[in-house]
Amino acid sequence: MLKQRLYQRYWQLLSHYLDKRQPAADKVRLVQKLIFILPTRYGWWFVLLIALLYLLGTNYQNNLILLLCYLLLSVFLVSIVLVYQNMSGLTLQCRHAAEGFAGTKTTVAVNLSSDKKHFMLNMHFVQPYNTNPYNTKQNETVLLSQPATTASLNLVGTKRGKYALPRIKITSQYPFGLWRAWSYVALAQYYWVYPSPDADKSAVNLSSDAASQQAKTDAGETLAPYRAGDSVRHMVWKRLARDPANPVVRQQHFSAQAEPSWVVVPALSGDALERALRYACQQLLQLEQSGSSYGLKLPALTLPQAKGPQHLQRCLQELALC
């Protein structure tokens, strides 16, 4: 717990500094003020080796050892220029908002472009513990040997909603692994987490009162003589008490607004709402796959009937924000 709190405090200070130094933008080009460079663990051991060789050469007045020491020092200093050159000039952009369902892996396409070659670039999303719904542990290694390429980074959203894309940490230790250059890039893009599709109707059954009220609004009822096989639940018991010889049942005639192509989410809250949203998501995907026109009815919004990928995206986004 102490380590987690310290890390969160460290990330708060770092985020405040990064927001001033590089606010979120549609396109980010790595320049000097955005690139940080420090020796790696191997680099610190390399410095210790140079120091020991220098002490040994001066103590024994051995010019060959001193020459080797200066040669290694030259390699160490030149590598800092090479690792910077490998990072600078790289442009990152995310053109489209990523989409995914809760609990599933979603691929975020990050476009990389440059006028030169880049090697051994490692990219991943970064966020502190327990402050966002992302799982950001997977890295992506990129070899940019052409003017433009696309890196695929994965996110796993655990809670529905619309979120800002986390910062992307891009690192490199090219060419000798003595220095590590890195940058935190913030792209002005969003990430949508839709409810996970579920065919369970339990939430709809729990809201039977609301569903029946909606049915009364959109449907008309008529009376018909009872026939063998009719459900006793539709029996008009008051009429039966007055006229036992002529039982009648209710028959519903739905209007166009009560067709199955309407996906209705009743006014619920808590776990019941989440189950209803998952079931509505399953219905939307099935209707889109079948090629039917469909609409969405939410407690505060109604989307007219349509079909196509854009209409499905709009419906799913409204479910995510419900």
Secondary structure, 3 states (H helix, E strand, C coil): CHHHHHHHHHHHHHHHHHHHHCCCECEEECCHHHCEEEECHHHHHHHHHHHHHHHHHHHHCCHHHHHHHHHHHHHHHHHHHHHHHHHCCCEEECCCCEEEECCCEEEEEEEEECCCCEEEEEEEEECCCCCCCCCCCCCEEEEECCCEEEEEEEEECCCCEEEECCEEEEEECCCCCCEEEEEEECECCEEEEECCCCCCCHHHHHCHHHHHHHHHHHEEEEEEECCCCCCHHHECHHHHHHCCCCCEEEEEEECHHHCCCEEECCCCCHHHHHHHHHHHHHHHHHHHHHCCCEEEEECCEEEEEECCHHHHHHHHHHHHHC
